[in-house]
Amino acid sequence: MKIIVRPSTIKGTLTANPSKSYMQRALALCGLSGQPMTINHPCTSEDSLSALHIVQNMGYITHFENDSLLLSPAPERFKSTWHAGESGLSARMFSLIAALFDCEIVLTGEGSLLSRPLNTSIEILHQMGVSVQSNNGFLPLRIKGPVNQNIFTVDAQLSSQVLSGLLIALPFCQKNSEISLTGLNSRPYIEMTLEILERSGIAIISKDLSYFSIRGKQKNNSKQYDIEGDWSGAAFALVAGAIAGQSTVDQLNTSSFQGDKNILKVLEESGAKVDTHGRRITVSKSSLVAFDYNAEDTPDLFPPLVSLAANCSGTSKIHGISRLIHKESNRFETLKKEFGLLNIRIDNEGDTMLVHGGKIGGASVFSHLDHRIAMALFVAALSAKNPVIIDGMECISKSYPGFLKDMAGLGADHSILDP
């Protein structure tokens, strides 16, 4: 999809998209529960639907009813091929869940996921004592359980998703388990995983997130999950308010375990006006100055922060470039190239991205089929001097299918050139 975005002054209110991170974790726990479950305020992004399709193949009948997803166990519908779409979380999480089954399961995917390495997942599967075959470290994986080991060492420095998958899978093993960490990034995502496990009545003893003791043969005691608003998606709308007028996002939990709520701290540091009233956040345009933020634990904030930094006077520093390599694109190189076309210079000092604020110009840019790049370019275009044409906008459905509609509701002037 190719669209044109014209300079706009925005003002309005939208409701936060449900969190796909919470949704996928909730779906995994539903699939392991063996009982009827309900998910309220479900996320329907492509990544979430990929996880839902896997749960259906785990032996569940599902249907949407009003603002809920109803899941009913149907063991006779179990299928041994699981398709993760383009979701890195689903691939890593469900690869470890597959190890619980005493049959061969084929885990596959499509698009950019086929070029994302799964070496850490494969290493953990070997530690679990299961048989695993891969395409030289990439999908598809052939996994034959069940788990017969219970002591694990995990390096979650590059990705915490494998650790989340292990924490969800091990309580359903026959034996007690222990996990020792040698490194951890994206700490908030592990806290999110532990929180939803606790809500499910599953006990895990943790020592400063460096060691975990997990009792086996546990059961999911929850009957339903309520999916909270997504801070990573809302960050784009909040930044839009800071650079192009005013935006209000409803249904955001400021006490959430989602690390991307840190967008509020950065907006305040940059000089934007931020008002919080319960679950409603309003951000208004002001004179913006450069900021300094460590994004190692919240790498999904890089794209909206670049849109913000492009509108700040001075040079902003965003630390943690190494977290951007194995995303839907190499996000550092992609942001550098596409924002360069918009007259915004980006370079680096070691692991730190330097974004030099300036006047955003009109240009034709490409999302590289990366949903967060697409949304970052759209938001930046709102404050450009001239219209911006963005190609590859269809990828937003991966995480935020209603993004264009929500932006239009705020007053963003855009048109579809080529559907």
Secondary structure as UniProt FT lines:
FT   STRAND          2..6
FT   STRAND          10..15
FT   HELIX           20..31
FT   TURN            32..33
FT   STRAND          37..40
FT   HELIX           46..57
FT   TURN            58..59
FT   STRAND          60..65
FT   TURN            66..67
FT   STRAND          68..73
FT   HELIX           75..77
FT   STRAND          81..83
FT   TURN            85..86
FT   HELIX           88..98
FT   TURN            99..100
FT   STRAND          104..108
FT   HELIX           111..115
FT   HELIX           119..127
FT   TURN            128..129
FT   STRAND          131..135
FT   TURN            136..137
FT   STRAND          138..144
FT   STRAND          151..156
FT   HELIX           161..169
FT   HELIX           170..172
FT   STRAND          177..184
FT   HELIX           187..199
FT   TURN            200..201
FT   STRAND          204..207
FT   TURN            208..210
FT   STRAND          211..214
FT   STRAND          224..226
FT   HELIX           231..244
FT   STRAND          245..250
FT   TURN            254..255
FT   HELIX           259..262
FT   HELIX           263..270
FT   STRAND          273..277
FT   TURN            278..279
FT   STRAND          280..284
FT   STRAND          292..294
FT   HELIX           299..301
FT   HELIX           302..310
FT   STRAND          315..319
FT   HELIX           321..324
FT   TURN            325..326
FT   HELIX           331..341
FT   TURN            342..343
FT   STRAND          345..349
FT   TURN            350..351
FT   STRAND          352..356
FT   STRAND          364..366
FT   TURN            368..369
FT   HELIX           371..381
FT   TURN            382..383
FT   STRAND          388..391
FT   HELIX           393..398
FT   TURN            401..402
FT   HELIX           403..410
FT   STRAND          413..418
//
